Amino acid sequence: MLTEKRCENIDDKVFMEFHDVAKEVIPWLEEIACEYHCRLEKKEWKSKYNHYVVYDYEPFCSEGFEISITLSCKCPNFLNFVRYLFELKMHTINYLNSCVAM
């Protein structure tokens, strides 16, 4: 799930938040973001059971947490392309998982 936030400030950055990112996809997403001139602003682990429990580091036991990543960039086209690559990768992973389940 993706949420786009636009912020008009001195740097005129655009922010995009990725919710419920799989733990295995995080290194790939960080690498792609760096490759396309995006900056990792925030990485959070939010508890699925207690909305007030939020960590800015990976907890010892990451079961039961939703991972959220916020990226920023001065050019919204780079963020849109990162979003496209992320959605394509998630679609491919879901398709392969459904093939394995058959």
N, C-alpha and C positions, 0 to 999 in steps of 0.2 A: 504494500500500500504506500502511495506517495502523496506527499503534501507539498505544494509549492508556496513559498512565501517570498514576496518581493519587498525589499526594504530600500527606501530612498534615504541614503545618508551621505556622508562625505565621500566614501569610496564607491557609492552607487552599485552595491553588490546585490546579487539575487541569491536567495537561499532556497534550497530544496531539501526536504526532510524525507528520509526513507524509513518507514516503520516496519517492524517485524522482519528484520533481515536475518537470514539464516547464518549461523555462526561460521559455517564453512565458506560462505560467500564474502565475508568481510575483507580478507586480504586481497581478493580479486577486485572488489569495489574500490578499495583504497588505491590500488595500483592504477586502475582505469581513471579514477578521479585525478590523480597526480599527472597522468599522461595527458589529460585534456585540460590542464591548467585550472583545475578546481582545487579548492582548499577544504580540508576536513575541519569543520568548525567544532563539531561536538559529536561524541559517541557515548550513548547512555544505555544502561541496562535497567529497564523498568519492570517491576514485579507485576505479574499478571493477576496476583491475588490481593495485594495491598497497593493502592494507587500512590501512596505517599513514600514508598520505598523506591529510590532511584539512585543508582551508582554511576559514577563516571569512570569506573574501571571494571574489568571483568571479575565478577564474584567467584569465590572458590567453587561453588556449585551453581552453574549457570542454568540449570533446569528451572522452569517456571518463570523465566524472564523474557521480556520482549526487547530486542536490540533495536535502537533507533540511531540513525546516522544523519547528521546535517552537513550538507556540502554548500559551499558558496563559490561564486564566480562572478567576474565583472561582465562576462558575456553570457546571456541566457541561452544562446545556441549550444554552447559547450555542455551546460547542464541538461538541456533537452536531449542531447546525444547520449550522455551518460545514462539518463533515464531510459532511453530507447534500448541501449545495450543491456541494462539491468533487467528490463522487462523481457527482452529476448532470451537472456540467459535463464531467467526464472521459468519462462514458458518451456524452454528446452529441457530443463531439469524435471519439471512436472510431467512432460511428455515421456521422458525416459523412465521415470518412476512408474508411470502407468503401464508402460510396456513390460517392465520387469514384473509388475504385479499380476500380469496375465498368466 
